[in-house]
Amino acid sequence: MKPTPIKKEIVDGLIAQMGIQDFAKATIREVKQVAAMSEQQSGVEFIKMEMGIPGLPAAQVGVDAQIKALQDGIAHSYPDIQGYPELKRQASRFVKAFIDVDIQPEGCVPVSGSMQGTFASFLTCSQANRQKDTVLFIDPGFPVQKMQLQVQGVKYETFDVYDFRGEKLGQKLEGYLSKGNICAIVYSNPNNPAWICLTEEELQTIGELATRYDVIVMEDLAYFAMDFRQDLSTPFEPPFQPTVARYTDNYMLLISGSKAFSYAGERIGVVCISNSLFHRHYDDLSARYEGLPFGLVFSTRMLYALSSGTSHSAQYALAAMFRAACDGEYNFRNEVKVYGERAHKLKEIFLRHGFHIVYDRDLDKPVADGFYFTIGYPGMSSSQLAKELMYYGVSAICLITTGSHQEGLRVCTSFIGDHQYGPLDERMKVFAENNPR
């Protein structure tokens, strides 16, 4: 056995010290802490792939607009709970320009990042019909969304989409929906962590079943237009971002400023509710909230109770970014396509040293290169692989924490520096020699 860059005693000691019993279930924050402390004790730079944080500068057009808004005195004023009117107008334009769906400005509601958007959406959907008290996740997905439901005391079901792509998806979904207890379906597209992208046919299946069983679809577009296999960045011209919104009126689109615009620190996004759903009256919501329709319950009750609105100046930033993108002045895809380039280089290194891509295909196409991808190693469980890689100064989270049933890890490309490809290649060469297949 060749020596590892990080002594095993350091990593094992820190894991024991933190009380982590099963490394497969270690949270992102715990993995990050073990990596940081191991790096400090060993003096060896870690190649950190566990955190999904943007690694690029914030969009300048947003920064400039937010600074101007602050200089003009906006910080002294509470924002309207429905949102800054210009942001609502530009959000409606953005959805039309890049998704080709018509949503009125009133249905485009600013939120403190998609995290708050999903929290408020879960509250509203789970209270709309007392017979429907369960959320269904098409996994793998973002672990914190399940934590939100745990906090709310709302039940959820989940299945790993790995074996249910294409024609198999409808039958799998119907098995859950036919029970009559599902209030909402949740997925991200592109997907965190697998980076698979549901096809138009799969989205049509989801939409038609959502209509048949009267279920609300929460489509998380955190990685908007970041399927780099096609250019989705020309406003008002195809191809457009795929969406379930073409196939049902029961939808909420969650659009975040964090990844596409690298504006994560200001916690800003919009939830875009279909025109039909926004004005729909549910008996249970009406009884509980003085006859208000779905959209106003979402904004004037849920969001108002949570935060009394969204950062005023950040709304000016997002409005400016949406406007510039719609006007063709700012190509946000060009700013973030570096994530795809990094993924391509990283995959090549891992594959050359015996790893495999776990979620490797979108039906008949190779999965896109993007913000995330997934890796596995023959004969190793998720826990074994994650822990073993720590000895080589590489940190990533296990797929089990995302609702996946596959053995492997999620790799994030956001913090990879050009100087790290060489060391990663060398470390994975030693890893492969120490762990022959």
BASE-56654 format. One line per field, with one value per residue (C-alpha): residue number from 1; residue in three letters; z, x, y. Coordinates in pm, 1 decimal. Layout:
<recs>
n	[NUM | ...] $
res	[ala | ...] $
c3	[Z | ...] $
c1	[X | ...] $
c2	[Y | ...] $
</recs>
This chain:
<recs>
n	[1 | 2 | 3 | 4 | 5 | 6 | 7 | 8 | 9 | 10 | 11 | 12 | 13 | 14 | 15 | 16 | 17 | 18 | 19 | 20 | 21 | 22 | 23 | 24 | 25 | 26 | 27 | 28 | 29 | 30 | 31 | 32 | 33 | 34 | 35 | 36 | 37 | 38 | 39 | 40 | 41 | 42 | 43 | 44 | 45 | 46 | 47 | 48 | 49 | 50 | 51 | 52 | 53 | 54 | 55 | 56 | 57 | 58 | 59 | 60 | 61 | 62 | 63 | 64 | 65 | 66 | 67 | 68 | 69 | 70 | 71 | 72 | 73 | 74 | 75 | 76 | 77 | 78 | 79 | 80 | 81 | 82 | 83 | 84 | 85 | 86 | 87 | 88 | 89 | 90 | 91 | 92 | 93 | 94 | 95 | 96 | 97 | 98 | 99 | 100 | 101 | 102 | 103 | 104 | 105 | 106 | 107 | 108 | 109 | 110 | 111 | 112 | 113 | 114 | 115 | 116 | 117 | 118 | 119 | 120 | 121 | 122 | 123 | 124 | 125 | 126 | 127 | 128 | 129 | 130 | 131 | 132 | 133 | 134 | 135 | 136 | 137 | 138 | 139 | 140 | 141 | 142 | 143 | 144 | 145 | 146 | 147 | 148 | 149 | 150 | 151 | 152 | 153 | 154 | 155 | 156 | 157 | 158 | 159 | 160 | 161 | 162 | 163 | 164 | 165 | 166 | 167 | 168 | 169 | 170 | 171 | 172 | 173 | 174 | 175 | 176 | 177 | 178 | 179 | 180 | 181 | 182 | 183 | 184 | 185 | 186 | 187 | 188 | 189 | 190 | 191 | 192 | 193 | 194 | 195 | 196 | 197 | 198 | 199 | 200 | 201 | 202 | 203 | 204 | 205 | 206 | 207 | 208 | 209 | 210 | 211 | 212 | 213 | 214 | 215 | 216 | 217 | 218 | 219 | 220 | 221 | 222 | 223 | 224 | 225 | 226 | 227 | 228 | 229 | 230 | 231 | 232 | 233 | 234 | 235 | 236 | 237 | 238 | 239 | 240 | 241 | 242 | 243 | 244 | 245 | 246 | 247 | 248 | 249 | 250 | 251 | 252 | 253 | 254 | 255 | 256 | 257 | 258 | 259 | 260 | 261 | 262 | 263 | 264 | 265 | 266 | 267 | 268 | 269 | 270 | 271 | 272 | 273 | 274 | 275 | 276 | 277 | 278 | 279 | 280 | 281 | 282 | 283 | 284 | 285 | 286 | 287 | 288 | 289 | 290 | 291 | 292 | 293 | 294 | 295 | 296 | 297 | 298 | 299 | 300 | 301 | 302 | 303 | 304 | 305 | 306 | 307 | 308 | 309 | 310 | 311 | 312 | 313 | 314 | 315 | 316 | 317 | 318 | 319 | 320 | 321 | 322 | 323 | 324 | 325 | 326 | 327 | 328 | 329 | 330 | 331 | 332 | 333 | 334 | 335 | 336 | 337 | 338 | 339 | 340 | 341 | 342 | 343 | 344 | 345 | 346 | 347 | 348 | 349 | 350 | 351 | 352 | 353 | 354 | 355 | 356 | 357 | 358 | 359 | 360 | 361 | 362 | 363 | 364 | 365 | 366 | 367 | 368 | 369 | 370 | 371 | 372 | 373 | 374 | 375 | 376 | 377 | 378 | 379 | 380 | 381 | 382 | 383 | 384 | 385 | 386 | 387 | 388 | 389 | 390 | 391 | 392 | 393 | 394 | 395 | 396 | 397 | 398 | 399 | 400 | 401 | 402 | 403 | 404 | 405 | 406 | 407 | 408 | 409 | 410 | 411 | 412 | 413 | 414 | 415 | 416 | 417 | 418 | 419 | 420 | 421 | 422 | 423 | 424 | 425 | 426 | 427 | 428 | 429 | 430 | 431 | 432 | 433 | 434 | 435 | 436 | 437] $
res	[met | lys | pro | thr | pro | ile | lys | lys | glu | ile | val | asp | gly | leu | ile | ala | gln | met | gly | ile | gln | asp | phe | ala | lys | ala | thr | ile | arg | glu | val | lys | gln | val | ala | ala | met | ser | glu | gln | gln | ser | gly | val | glu | phe | ile | lys | met | glu | met | gly | ile | pro | gly | leu | pro | ala | ala | gln | val | gly | val | asp | ala | gln | ile | lys | ala | leu | gln | asp | gly | ile | ala | his | ser | tyr | pro | asp | ile | gln | gly | tyr | pro | glu | leu | lys | arg | gln | ala | ser | arg | phe | val | lys | ala | phe | ile | asp | val | asp | ile | gln | pro | glu | gly | cys | val | pro | val | ser | gly | ser | met | gln | gly | thr | phe | ala | ser | phe | leu | thr | cys | ser | gln | ala | asn | arg | gln | lys | asp | thr | val | leu | phe | ile | asp | pro | gly | phe | pro | val | gln | lys | met | gln | leu | gln | val | gln | gly | val | lys | tyr | glu | thr | phe | asp | val | tyr | asp | phe | arg | gly | glu | lys | leu | gly | gln | lys | leu | glu | gly | tyr | leu | ser | lys | gly | asn | ile | cys | ala | ile | val | tyr | ser | asn | pro | asn | asn | pro | ala | trp | ile | cys | leu | thr | glu | glu | glu | leu | gln | thr | ile | gly | glu | leu | ala | thr | arg | tyr | asp | val | ile | val | met | glu | asp | leu | ala | tyr | phe | ala | met | asp | phe | arg | gln | asp | leu | ser | thr | pro | phe | glu | pro | pro | phe | gln | pro | thr | val | ala | arg | tyr | thr | asp | asn | tyr | met | leu | leu | ile | ser | gly | ser | lys | ala | phe | ser | tyr | ala | gly | glu | arg | ile | gly | val | val | cys | ile | ser | asn | ser | leu | phe | his | arg | his | tyr | asp | asp | leu | ser | ala | arg | tyr | glu | gly | leu | pro | phe | gly | leu | val | phe | ser | thr | arg | met | leu | tyr | ala | leu | ser | ser | gly | thr | ser | his | ser | ala | gln | tyr | ala | leu | ala | ala | met | phe | arg | ala | ala | cys | asp | gly | glu | tyr | asn | phe | arg | asn | glu | val | lys | val | tyr | gly | glu | arg | ala | his | lys | leu | lys | glu | ile | phe | leu | arg | his | gly | phe | his | ile | val | tyr | asp | arg | asp | leu | asp | lys | pro | val | ala | asp | gly | phe | tyr | phe | thr | ile | gly | tyr | pro | gly | met | ser | ser | ser | gln | leu | ala | lys | glu | leu | met | tyr | tyr | gly | val | ser | ala | ile | cys | leu | ile | thr | thr | gly | ser | his | gln | glu | gly | leu | arg | val | cys | thr | ser | phe | ile | gly | asp | his | gln | tyr | gly | pro | leu | asp | glu | arg | met | lys | val | phe | ala | glu | asn | asn | pro | arg] $
c3	[0.0 | -96.2 | 167.8 | 134.8 | 122.7 | 450.9 | 732.7 | 809.2 | 1178.3 | 1122.2 | 929.3 | 1147.2 | 1462.2 | 1343.6 | 1237.2 | 1579.2 | 1753.6 | 1571.9 | 1664.0 | 1304.1 | 1325.1 | 958.3 | 713.6 | 439.9 | 629.3 | 714.2 | 620.8 | 378.3 | 668.1 | 856.5 | 552.9 | 498.5 | 860.5 | 851.6 | 528.6 | 666.5 | 990.3 | 808.4 | 576.9 | 872.9 | 1064.5 | 764.3 | 573.8 | 253.4 | 32.8 | 0.1 | -331.0 | -199.7 | -391.5 | -118.5 | -113.5 | -385.6 | -356.4 | -666.3 | -735.2 | -969.9 | -917.9 | -883.5 | -1200.1 | -1219.7 | -1361.7 | -1042.8 | -813.1 | -982.2 | -959.6 | -594.4 | -502.1 | -679.9 | -502.6 | -166.3 | -250.2 | -349.5 | -0.9 | -62.3 | 256.4 | 472.1 | 312.4 | 371.9 | 42.4 | -76.4 | 25.2 | -337.2 | -453.5 | -631.9 | -936.4 | -1182.0 | -1064.2 | -1108.6 | -1460.9 | -1554.2 | -1401.5 | -1620.6 | -1923.1 | -1823.5 | -1806.3 | -2149.6 | -2297.2 | -2176.9 | -2103.1 | -2352.2 | -2092.0 | -2012.8 | -1643.8 | -1535.7 | -1321.0 | -1025.3 | -1009.5 | -996.0 | -626.8 | -488.4 | -216.7 | -2.7 | -227.6 | -350.9 | -2.8 | 131.6 | -186.6 | -130.3 | 240.4 | 168.5 | -121.6 | 98.1 | 356.7 | 98.6 | -94.5 | 216.6 | 354.0 | 30.7 | 71.1 | 404.1 | 222.8 | 52.0 | 322.3 | 158.5 | -75.1 | -338.8 | -432.3 | -762.3 | -624.6 | -600.9 | -484.0 | -252.9 | 102.4 | 279.0 | 120.3 | 318.3 | 629.5 | 562.6 | 565.0 | 882.8 | 1043.6 | 925.4 | 1028.7 | 674.1 | 543.3 | 225.1 | -10.1 | -234.5 | -509.8 | -696.2 | -1063.2 | -1168.2 | -1280.6 | -1384.9 | -1676.2 | -1993.9 | -2024.0 | -1677.5 | -1506.1 | -1557.0 | -1405.2 | -1107.2 | -1043.5 | -1079.3 | -811.2 | -564.8 | -702.3 | -718.2 | -336.3 | -326.8 | -54.9 | -264.3 | -262.9 | -454.6 | -672.1 | -637.9 | -859.8 | -991.1 | -1361.8 | -1424.7 | -1127.5 | -808.2 | -763.6 | -1072.1 | -1335.5 | -1531.2 | -1723.4 | -1756.2 | -2120.1 | -2268.9 | -2284.8 | -1915.6 | -1823.1 | -2027.7 | -1830.5 | -1500.6 | -1614.0 | -1741.5 | -1424.9 | -1209.5 | -1386.4 | -1366.3 | -994.5 | -909.1 | -773.2 | -775.6 | -939.4 | -778.2 | -1049.0 | -898.3 | -1165.4 | -945.1 | -1233.6 | -1494.5 | -1857.9 | -1739.0 | -1957.6 | -2160.5 | -2433.3 | -2594.6 | -2593.8 | -2404.9 | -2368.5 | -2661.9 | -2535.0 | -2707.3 | -2942.4 | -2917.9 | -2778.1 | -2444.2 | -2093.2 | -2072.0 | -1826.4 | -1697.6 | -1742.2 | -2102.7 | -1987.4 | -1679.8 | -1508.9 | -1166.0 | -1132.4 | -942.3 | -1097.1 | -853.5 | -1019.4 | -813.7 | -850.2 | -673.2 | -946.5 | -1287.0 | -1170.7 | -893.3 | -657.6 | -372.7 | -92.9 | -129.6 | -99.6 | -388.4 | -622.8 | -752.2 | -732.8 | -1050.1 | -998.9 | -1299.9 | -1372.5 | -1306.2 | -979.4 | -849.8 | -863.1 | -762.3 | -447.5 | -231.0 | 28.3 | 306.4 | 229.4 | 205.7 | 542.1 | 707.2 | 534.1 | 493.3 | 142.9 | -17.0 | -338.7 | -352.8 | -475.3 | -210.0 | 65.1 | -56.0 | -44.5 | 211.0 | 463.5 | 425.4 | 311.8 | 531.8 | 836.9 | 746.3 | 668.7 | 589.3 | 240.0 | 61.7 | 73.7 | -104.2 | -270.1 | -383.1 | -570.8 | -769.1 | -847.9 | -977.0 | -1177.7 | -1349.7 | -1422.2 | -1566.4 | -1778.4 | -1913.7 | -1999.2 | -2174.5 | -2368.7 | -2487.2 | -2303.4 | -2060.1 | -2146.2 | -1809.4 | -1965.0 | -2092.8 | -1739.0 | -1585.6 | -1862.2 | -1696.9 | -1459.4 | -1753.6 | -1865.6 | -1516.2 | -1499.6 | -1831.4 | -1702.9 | -1365.6 | -1517.4 | -1746.2 | -1446.8 | -1240.4 | -1531.7 | -1622.9 | -1272.8 | -1258.5 | -1131.2 | -1309.2 | -1347.1 | -1145.2 | -1316.2 | -1656.4 | -1911.3 | -2000.0 | -2170.6 | -2494.7 | -2433.9 | -2204.9 | -1906.3 | -1944.8 | -1791.9 | -1533.6 | -1174.9 | -1033.8 | -1134.9 | -957.4 | -916.7 | -786.2 | -750.5 | -798.1 | -475.0 | -253.0 | -73.0 | -55.3 | 300.3 | 219.7 | -87.4 | 81.2 | 376.9 | 163.5 | -59.1 | 248.4 | 297.6 | -48.2 | 27.4 | -170.9 | -10.1 | -148.3 | -5.4 | -31.3 | -265.2 | 9.5 | 165.5 | -156.0 | -158.9 | -406.0 | -367.7 | -564.7 | -417.9 | -493.3 | -429.7 | -548.3 | -690.6 | -715.6 | -963.4 | -827.2 | -627.3 | -849.7 | -942.8 | -1252.3 | -1030.8 | -878.8 | -1183.6 | -1165.2 | -793.5 | -833.6 | -1117.0 | -907.7 | -600.1 | -795.6 | -953.6 | -604.9 | -498.5 | -785.4 | -704.8 | -338.7 | -427.7 | -722.7 | -886.8] $
c1	[0.0 | 127.6 | 95.0 | -209.6 | -181.7 | -377.4 | -298.0 | -591.7 | -552.4 | -632.7 | -954.3 | -1073.1 | -1001.0 | -1200.2 | -1494.6 | -1498.7 | -1457.1 | -1763.6 | -1967.2 | -2043.6 | -2142.1 | -2221.7 | -2025.4 | -2278.0 | -2530.1 | -2295.3 | -2446.6 | -2285.6 | -2181.2 | -2026.5 | -1827.4 | -1715.3 | -1600.3 | -1404.0 | -1234.8 | -1148.0 | -1005.0 | -812.8 | -665.7 | -562.7 | -401.4 | -223.4 | -125.9 | -247.0 | -494.7 | -827.2 | -1006.7 | -1349.8 | -1649.8 | -1912.6 | -2070.6 | -2304.5 | -2201.6 | -2147.7 | -1778.7 | -1811.8 | -1847.2 | -2200.9 | -2354.6 | -2231.7 | -2558.5 | -2729.8 | -2462.3 | -2481.7 | -2861.2 | -2862.4 | -2598.8 | -2795.3 | -3115.9 | -2940.1 | -2784.8 | -3129.2 | -3254.8 | -3458.4 | -3330.9 | -3559.8 | -3877.2 | -4049.9 | -4098.3 | -4450.3 | -4539.5 | -4635.9 | -4295.7 | -4134.5 | -4361.3 | -4071.4 | -3929.7 | -4270.5 | -4293.2 | -3941.3 | -3991.8 | -4297.2 | -4090.1 | -3806.5 | -4041.0 | -4176.8 | -3831.9 | -3658.8 | -3939.7 | -4201.7 | -4477.3 | -4719.3 | -4749.3 | -4897.5 | -4676.2 | -4912.4 | -4819.4 | -4443.8 | -4369.1 | -4021.1 | -3885.6 | -3571.9 | -3412.4 | -3576.6 | -3527.0 | -3792.3 | -3991.6 | -4012.6 | -4087.6 | -4383.4 | -4493.6 | -4494.8 | -4704.3 | -4958.8 | -4983.2 | -5012.3 | -5299.1 | -5498.4 | -5685.3 | -5690.4 | -5725.4 | -5390.7 | -5128.4 | -4819.6 | -4549.0 | -4392.6 | -4025.5 | -3885.6 | -3540.6 | -3247.6 | -3293.3 | -3193.9 | -3178.1 | -3284.8 | -3631.3 | -3710.7 | -3579.2 | -3824.5 | -4110.8 | -3973.7 | -3980.3 | -4339.7 | -4455.8 | -4565.9 | -4539.5 | -4355.2 | -4296.2 | -3994.1 | -3861.1 | -3530.7 | -3594.5 | -3281.9 | -3483.0 | -3798.2 | -3704.2 | -3908.2 | -4222.3 | -4166.3 | -4211.1 | -4587.2 | -4667.9 | -4441.5 | -4598.9 | -4952.2 | -4881.3 | -4840.4 | -5097.7 | -5379.2 | -5376.0 | -5527.0 | -5300.5 | -5035.9 | -5064.0 | -4747.0 | -4474.6 | -4122.0 | -3814.9 | -3527.3 | -3447.0 | -3148.6 | -3125.9 | -2928.9 | -2726.6 | -2743.4 | -2760.7 | -3009.5 | -3263.1 | -3619.6 | -3728.3 | -4030.6 | -4206.0 | -4138.8 | -4253.4 | -4570.5 | -4635.3 | -4590.5 | -4813.0 | -5096.0 | -5096.9 | -5088.7 | -5403.0 | -5576.1 | -5510.2 | -5530.6 | -5176.8 | -4952.8 | -4611.2 | -4326.1 | -4059.6 | -3728.6 | -3530.6 | -3234.0 | -2997.5 | -3192.4 | -3088.0 | -2773.1 | -2816.4 | -2510.2 | -2582.3 | -2797.3 | -2793.7 | -3100.5 | -2976.3 | -3133.5 | -3437.7 | -3772.5 | -3624.0 | -3620.8 | -3490.6 | -3648.8 | -3596.5 | -3804.2 | -4093.2 | -4401.6 | -4587.1 | -4667.2 | -4869.0 | -5067.4 | -5205.1 | -5116.6 | -4762.2 | -4525.3 | -4186.8 | -3906.3 | -3643.0 | -3336.6 | -3084.0 | -2820.4 | -2670.5 | -2762.0 | -2667.7 | -2421.0 | -2626.8 | -2652.4 | -2549.5 | -2844.0 | -3104.6 | -3328.5 | -3554.3 | -3910.2 | -4190.0 | -4396.5 | -4746.7 | -4962.7 | -5241.8 | -5502.7 | -5352.6 | -5291.1 | -5664.7 | -5791.4 | -5999.2 | -5955.1 | -6225.1 | -5976.4 | -5764.2 | -6075.4 | -6199.3 | -5865.4 | -5766.4 | -6081.7 | -6168.8 | -5835.0 | -5725.6 | -5414.0 | -5175.9 | -5271.4 | -5251.1 | -4896.8 | -4793.2 | -5008.5 | -5019.2 | -4724.4 | -4454.3 | -4586.5 | -4569.2 | -4221.3 | -4035.5 | -4272.2 | -4125.1 | -3794.9 | -3486.1 | -3590.4 | -3259.5 | -3203.7 | -3532.7 | -3390.2 | -3084.8 | -3289.3 | -3514.8 | -3208.4 | -3061.9 | -3390.3 | -3429.3 | -3075.0 | -3116.0 | -3448.9 | -3309.4 | -3012.9 | -2765.1 | -2648.7 | -2592.7 | -2603.9 | -2537.4 | -2198.5 | -2107.6 | -2180.5 | -2087.9 | -1745.8 | -1914.7 | -1973.2 | -1612.2 | -1491.4 | -1720.1 | -1582.9 | -1223.1 | -1307.1 | -1502.9 | -1212.8 | -978.7 | -1213.5 | -1306.0 | -940.4 | -871.9 | -1152.6 | -1448.3 | -1783.4 | -2060.6 | -2359.1 | -2635.2 | -2473.5 | -2753.0 | -3068.1 | -3240.3 | -3041.0 | -2807.7 | -2506.9 | -2589.3 | -2484.7 | -2171.9 | -2270.5 | -2269.8 | -2290.4 | -2220.9 | -2212.3 | -1932.6 | -1899.7 | -1613.8 | -1637.9 | -1678.8 | -1718.2 | -2027.3 | -2104.7 | -1975.0 | -1653.1 | -1584.9 | -1654.7 | -1434.6 | -1155.9 | -1141.5 | -1095.9 | -757.6 | -666.0 | -777.3 | -1102.8 | -1440.1 | -1787.0 | -2125.5 | -2293.8 | -2588.7 | -2797.8 | -2844.9 | -3017.5 | -3276.0 | -3080.4 | -3070.9 | -2746.6 | -2399.8 | -2188.0 | -2110.1 | -2220.5 | -1940.4 | -1980.6 | -1764.4 | -1813.5 | -1489.9 | -1246.2 | -942.7 | -728.8 | -432.0 | -620.8 | -660.5 | -298.6 | -303.9 | -642.3 | -503.4 | -200.9 | -409.1 | -661.1 | -372.4 | -253.9 | -613.5 | -657.5 | -328.0 | -427.9 | -778.7 | -741.6 | -1067.9] $
c2	[0.0 | 341.0 | 614.0 | 840.5 | 1221.8 | 1248.7 | 1010.3 | 783.1 | 853.1 | 1220.3 | 1158.7 | 869.6 | 1066.6 | 1368.0 | 1152.3 | 986.1 | 1321.3 | 1458.7 | 1152.8 | 1053.5 | 687.4 | 624.0 | 837.0 | 755.8 | 967.8 | 1253.7 | 1588.1 | 1830.0 | 2052.2 | 1759.3 | 1644.8 | 2002.9 | 2031.6 | 1704.5 | 1818.1 | 2161.6 | 2024.5 | 1748.1 | 2008.9 | 2222.2 | 1934.5 | 1780.4 | 2093.4 | 1923.3 | 2112.6 | 1934.6 | 1909.7 | 2007.7 | 1878.6 | 1854.4 | 2200.7 | 2325.7 | 2689.5 | 2906.8 | 2950.4 | 3248.3 | 3625.7 | 3759.0 | 3901.5 | 4261.6 | 4393.7 | 4279.0 | 4417.9 | 4758.5 | 4771.3 | 4670.7 | 4928.0 | 5201.3 | 5097.3 | 5117.8 | 5453.6 | 5579.8 | 5494.7 | 5178.3 | 5012.6 | 5225.8 | 5085.5 | 4754.9 | 4569.7 | 4498.4 | 4142.6 | 4073.8 | 4196.7 | 4490.0 | 4552.5 | 4579.5 | 4245.5 | 4083.7 | 4224.7 | 4116.5 | 3772.3 | 3726.3 | 3833.7 | 3599.0 | 3300.2 | 3387.7 | 3453.4 | 3136.1 | 2887.4 | 3014.0 | 3001.4 | 3284.3 | 3370.1 | 3702.1 | 3927.5 | 3886.5 | 3518.2 | 3586.2 | 3628.4 | 3712.8 | 3486.4 | 3479.5 | 3221.1 | 2901.9 | 2756.5 | 2991.0 | 2935.9 | 2560.9 | 2604.6 | 2834.4 | 2614.3 | 2303.8 | 2486.7 | 2601.3 | 2273.5 | 2056.2 | 2267.8 | 2297.2 | 1968.6 | 1787.0 | 1453.5 | 1516.8 | 1541.8 | 1388.7 | 1525.1 | 1297.9 | 1342.5 | 1222.8 | 1151.9 | 1192.6 | 1547.8 | 1831.0 | 1684.4 | 2003.8 | 1996.0 | 1682.3 | 1852.5 | 2136.5 | 1888.3 | 1733.2 | 2078.5 | 2129.9 | 1783.4 | 1702.5 | 1346.8 | 1256.8 | 964.7 | 920.2 | 698.7 | 685.1 | 765.5 | 568.1 | 263.2 | 449.1 | 671.0 | 705.6 | 493.9 | 343.0 | 681.0 | 706.8 | 370.2 | 439.9 | 779.8 | 649.6 | 389.9 | 677.0 | 921.4 | 665.7 | 644.7 | 994.6 | 1135.8 | 1319.1 | 1698.1 | 1786.3 | 1635.1 | 1776.3 | 1740.5 | 1951.7 | 1982.5 | 1969.8 | 1741.8 | 1792.3 | 1566.7 | 1342.2 | 1618.6 | 1409.6 | 1616.1 | 1494.3 | 1485.6 | 1659.8 | 1320.6 | 1255.7 | 1605.8 | 1551.2 | 1232.8 | 1418.8 | 1704.3 | 1488.3 | 1277.1 | 1591.9 | 1711.8 | 1371.2 | 1331.7 | 1704.2 | 1730.8 | 2041.1 | 2009.6 | 2203.7 | 2228.5 | 2337.0 | 2523.5 | 2608.7 | 2526.9 | 2715.6 | 2651.9 | 2473.9 | 2165.3 | 2260.0 | 2003.8 | 2270.7 | 2649.3 | 2769.8 | 3126.8 | 3313.4 | 3505.2 | 3446.9 | 3186.6 | 2807.3 | 2583.6 | 2669.4 | 2535.1 | 2212.6 | 2239.7 | 2063.1 | 2392.8 | 2298.7 | 1999.1 | 2105.7 | 2416.1 | 2275.4 | 2403.6 | 2627.7 | 2712.2 | 2794.0 | 3013.7 | 3098.9 | 3377.7 | 3167.9 | 2949.3 | 3096.3 | 3447.4 | 3349.7 | 3566.2 | 3314.6 | 3548.4 | 3783.6 | 3505.5 | 3601.2 | 3407.0 | 3395.4 | 3143.5 | 3160.5 | 3022.6 | 2937.0 | 3181.5 | 2913.4 | 2791.2 | 3143.3 | 3220.5 | 2877.6 | 2846.8 | 2538.4 | 2474.0 | 2403.9 | 2710.8 | 2929.0 | 2807.3 | 2868.5 | 3194.1 | 3400.6 | 3284.0 | 3374.4 | 3198.3 | 2981.1 | 3254.5 | 3505.9 | 3244.9 | 3176.4 | 3544.0 | 3725.0 | 3442.4 | 3205.6 | 3449.7 | 3728.3 | 3501.5 | 3377.3 | 3698.0 | 3983.9 | 4001.2 | 3959.3 | 4183.3 | 4501.5 | 4585.5 | 4224.9 | 4245.7 | 4537.7 | 4323.7 | 4029.5 | 4261.0 | 4406.9 | 4061.2 | 3935.1 | 4249.1 | 4231.9 | 3863.5 | 3922.3 | 4217.7 | 4012.8 | 4236.1 | 3966.3 | 3599.4 | 3426.8 | 3085.2 | 3199.2 | 3301.6 | 2959.7 | 2716.1 | 2681.2 | 2434.8 | 2201.9 | 2238.5 | 2149.7 | 1846.8 | 1718.3 | 1736.6 | 1583.2 | 1295.8 | 1213.1 | 1184.3 | 968.8 | 740.3 | 688.6 | 557.8 | 304.5 | 505.1 | 504.8 | 762.5 | 638.6 | 837.4 | 824.5 | 860.6 | 1052.4 | 760.3 | 725.6 | 1022.1 | 1062.3 | 1281.1 | 1644.9 | 1794.4 | 2052.3 | 2172.6 | 1818.9 | 1461.4 | 1125.6 | 871.1 | 517.5 | 268.7 | -110.5 | -304.7 | 2.8 | 122.8 | 493.4 | 512.1 | 328.9 | 541.6 | 874.8 | 790.0 | 643.8 | 950.4 | 1168.1 | 998.9 | 1128.1 | 1482.6 | 1463.4 | 1539.7 | 1460.3 | 1359.2 | 1019.4 | 975.6 | 816.9 | 1162.4 | 1277.6 | 999.5 | 786.4 | 409.9 | 382.7 | 338.1 | 641.6 | 1006.8 | 1348.9 | 1561.3 | 1940.4 | 2130.9 | 2479.8 | 2521.1 | 2333.7 | 2542.5 | 2488.7 | 2400.8 | 2105.4 | 1879.1 | 1764.3 | 1675.6 | 1501.3 | 1290.2 | 1192.1 | 1111.6 | 901.5 | 708.9 | 613.2 | 545.4 | 298.5 | 125.0 | 92.2 | -28.3 | -266.7 | -365.1] $
</recs>
